[in-house]
Amino acid sequence: MPRKIDVRRLGLLVRRKRERDSLTLQDVADQTGLKVPTISRIERAEPEDLEVSTFLTLCEWLPADPAEFHEGKELPAPSTKNKVAHNTPDLVELYLRADKNLNEKTAAALSKLFRTAYQTMGDQIRRKRG
């Protein structure tokens, strides 16, 4: 039986990379050859029938191993050897969203709480150093 693709995880990583690199949806479309509405739907985790070619194109663009997106697959522990650079709040959000004990709304709220605390603590540390 084929495994389903975790489109939420894929969409999150696409959106995070796009925002981190200050790209528009059109920029991503130009870089990947995909259509803007398709990318937008993926970022919102809407497609239930994601085409394999679209999925592989985005994995290449990220870059990410397609095996990372099997629905129900446990997230691997963060590695410094991983060729995809993530920041800590993004990794925490991925883990929260993958946690089977949390619903989507709770995971989003916890992620927002962590991002706020992380930013606040980082700002305090930078002020003490500076």
Beta strands, then each sheet from edge to edge (+ up, - down):
end
